[in-house]
Amino acid sequence: MPSLPDMNTPEVAELARMQGAHAHPPVPAPDAGEQALFECLLRIGDSTLVLGHRVSEWCGHSPALEEDIALANVALDLIGQTQNWLALAAEVEGQDRSADDLAYLRDAWDFRNLLLVERPNGDFGHTLMRQFLFDAWHHEFLKGAAASTDPRVAEIAAKAAKEVAYHLERTSDLIVRLGDGTAESHRRMAAAVEALWSYTGEMFLADAKDAEIAARGILPDPASLREPWLATVGAVFAEATLALPDSAFAHKGGKQGIHTEHLGYILAEMQFLQRAYPGASW
Amino acid sequence: MYAQVVKSEGSKTRDEMTPEELAFQDRIDRGEKIEPKEWMPEGYRKTLIRQIGQHAHSEIVGQLPEGNWITRAPTLERKAILLAKVQDEAGHGLYLYSAAETLGVSRDELMELLHAGKMKYSSIFNYPTLTWADMGAVGWLVDGAAIMNQVPLQRTSYGPYSRAMIRICKEESFHQRQGYAIMMKMAQGTPAQKRMAQDALNRLWYPSLMMFGPSDKDSVHSAQSMAWKIKMNTNDELRQKFVDQTVPQAEYLGLTVPDPDLKWNEEKGGYDFSEPDWSEFYDVLAGNGPCNKDRLGARVKAWEDGAWFRDALVVHAEKAAARRAVAAE
């Protein structure tokens, strides 16, 4: 490989200095505590947004009319929750951004959703398994968040918890029916567990931001959700005749902005109009 | 209503009717509702199945052109509204299939006829939705045209159909307002948005006029359906009413209806307007519209890909019933 020319000439250094002098003054950063809360609100708000997007891809294409209705309902709940979480995130951030700005004008590296929710839909069983694994976590998360020391968080979580209790009831029921249905449905559901299990561990991993927000009693400690989650999943799998995987390997990075390749395509689609027609009001 | 060219069975004069048929016609003429278990002429039943089935299919195929923009809706609120709307349409499908079931035909049977191309859905859903303004124009024009048909059908003679229409009309009028609200935003927006709004009107105007079906002044089928109060107005009456209502709305938006011959006719108290290209209409009905293959293909794929899911639910229910029976012994 040829050596690359040295770019650090005095002229380049001078250009960089001039560039810096003309840049906008930096916006004062929110304090570290608010920054952690902002990040943690994005983690939940981006997760509901991306999952809502995935679920809505089924609209009109599901196996039965009742499922079309139910999926649209779930997507609608998730998008409604996104509006609340991202509006609060924007308020906490204090940079004069709206929920829509956060949803439509950030690139993938600024998204903080769980990797699980950006996994492609696959077959209907795969979609339901992804939803169930998420719902079982989401339900526990919201129960904890409804007891938040921050009343804004508690209020959003309490409302969402009612919706998610229904989501979990629905997916639990369907996982049992499909796991313990035909040989084919069992095979498909087992394959979905196999494909998705390694994306569940991330839900329970705390970084310093999670730890700080949990210590302040604003959101539950991620690790504390694992046991009740596993109890729910274990009970449903047992009835569904599905084996609980023993692998503890966890893909991670979504909460820190390192995503799978799929998120870029989701955002390219979701953000198309806002990006193609900047500043327009819809 | 999303039913076009519904072939009607029968059409007898009073002299030709049996005593049962006469009594039935008298009940309809008195404005009584016919309920599922009651006697009805076979032609009445068959015509209703065709019409309600076509309407139900239109609702579920109608999810597709709007579903096309859910993932690209420009704001979270617009996305939520569109999701709710498409969900309503699936719900309408459900009421209507249920109404059809009361006439002795199952939803699965109707689906199979749709998938085999033996039953139709409204021609309008074979047109593509190409820009976000189409989400406005579909609500404004397509739902607007549907309401024009459906409002009188709330008084139709068949009880379950009439009751389904009452529920559907409430939701459809909300959809039309939402569609118009999108059009207002676009028409008052940037030059690009205004261009999208005009383009949507240009593309969807004539297909919307086609939704009422061809002129039926000479149609025997229409006459019979009207005698049975399955059809309440002629296609031409409804089309005229739609044009008269819609033209001022377009003017308010600052958009131009793509018809150079559109002119207010003082004498008739309505607009004179150009007929749509009926050869295009028959091409679309024959399967040659821009999206026929995509739309029907998507529905068939959804049905076939979902077979394992539906089968599994049935098998699980059987297993559960067997386990309950063993436990009860």
Contacts between the chains, C-beta under 8 A, distances in Angstrom:
chain1	res1	chain2	res2	distance
A	49	B	76	7.9
A	52	B	79	8.0
A	53	B	71	5.9
A	56	B	67	8.0
A	56	B	70	4.7
A	56	B	71	6.0
A	56	B	79	7.6
A	56	B	83	6.1
A	57	B	71	6.1
A	59	B	63	6.1
A	59	B	67	3.9
A	59	B	70	5.6
A	59	B	83	7.4
A	59	B	86	5.5
A	60	B	60	7.2
A	60	B	63	3.5
A	60	B	64	4.8
A	60	B	67	4.3
A	60	B	86	7.0
A	60	B	90	7.7
A	60	B	298	7.0
A	60	B	302	7.3
A	61	B	67	7.8
A	61	B	298	6.3
A	61	B	301	7.4
A	61	B	302	4.5
A	62	B	302	6.4
A	62	B	306	6.6
A	63	B	302	6.7
A	63	B	303	7.5
A	63	B	305	6.9
A	63	B	306	2.1
A	63	B	307	7.5
A	63	B	309	4.2
A	63	B	310	5.9
A	64	B	306	6.4
A	64	B	309	7.4
A	64	B	310	6.1
A	65	B	60	6.5
A	65	B	90	5.8
A	65	B	93	5.7
A	65	B	94	5.5
A	65	B	97	7.3
A	65	B	107	7.6
A	66	B	94	7.4
A	67	B	306	7.8
A	67	B	309	7.9
A	68	B	60	7.7
A	68	B	63	6.8
A	68	B	87	7.7
A	68	B	90	4.4
A	69	B	87	5.8
A	69	B	90	4.7
A	69	B	91	6.0
A	69	B	94	7.0
A	72	B	83	5.4
A	72	B	84	7.6
A	72	B	86	6.0
A	72	B	87	3.6
A	72	B	90	6.7
A	73	B	87	6.3
A	75	B	70	7.9
A	75	B	83	5.5
A	76	B	80	6.0
A	76	B	83	4.7
A	76	B	84	5.9
A	76	B	87	6.8
A	79	B	76	5.9
A	79	B	79	5.5
A	79	B	80	4.9
A	79	B	83	6.6
A	80	B	80	6.1
A	82	B	76	6.1
A	83	B	76	4.9
A	83	B	77	7.2
A	83	B	80	7.3
A	86	B	76	7.6
A	99	B	76	6.0
A	100	B	75	5.0
A	100	B	76	5.8
A	100	B	77	8.0
A	103	B	76	5.8
A	104	B	74	7.5
A	104	B	75	7.4
A	123	B	305	7.1
A	124	B	305	7.3
A	124	B	306	6.2
A	124	B	309	5.3
A	125	B	309	7.1
A	176	B	316	7.6
A	177	B	312	6.5
A	177	B	313	5.5
A	177	B	316	4.2
A	177	B	317	7.9
A	178	B	309	7.0
A	178	B	312	5.1
A	178	B	313	7.7
A	178	B	316	7.5
A	180	B	316	5.8
A	180	B	319	6.7
A	181	B	311	7.5
A	181	B	312	2.9
A	181	B	313	6.7
A	181	B	315	5.1
A	181	B	316	4.4
A	182	B	308	7.0
A	182	B	311	5.7
A	182	B	312	4.8
A	182	B	315	4.9
A	184	B	308	5.0
A	184	B	311	7.7
A	184	B	312	7.3
A	185	B	308	5.8
A	185	B	309	7.1
A	185	B	311	7.5
A	185	B	312	3.3
A	185	B	315	7.8
A	188	B	308	6.8
A	269	B	71	5.2
A	269	B	72	5.8
A	270	B	71	6.2
A	270	B	72	6.8
A	272	B	72	5.2
A	273	B	72	6.3
A	273	B	73	7.9
A	273	B	74	4.0
A	273	B	132	5.9
A	274	B	74	5.9
A	277	B	190	6.6
A	277	B	192	5.7
A	277	B	193	7.1
A	279	B	190	7.6
A	280	B	74	7.8
A	280	B	189	5.7
A	280	B	190	4.9
A	280	B	192	7.2
A	280	B	193	5.8
A	281	B	185	6.7
A	281	B	189	6.2
A	282	B	74	4.0
A	282	B	75	5.3
A	282	B	78	5.8
A	282	B	132	7.2
A	282	B	185	6.1
A	282	B	189	7.8
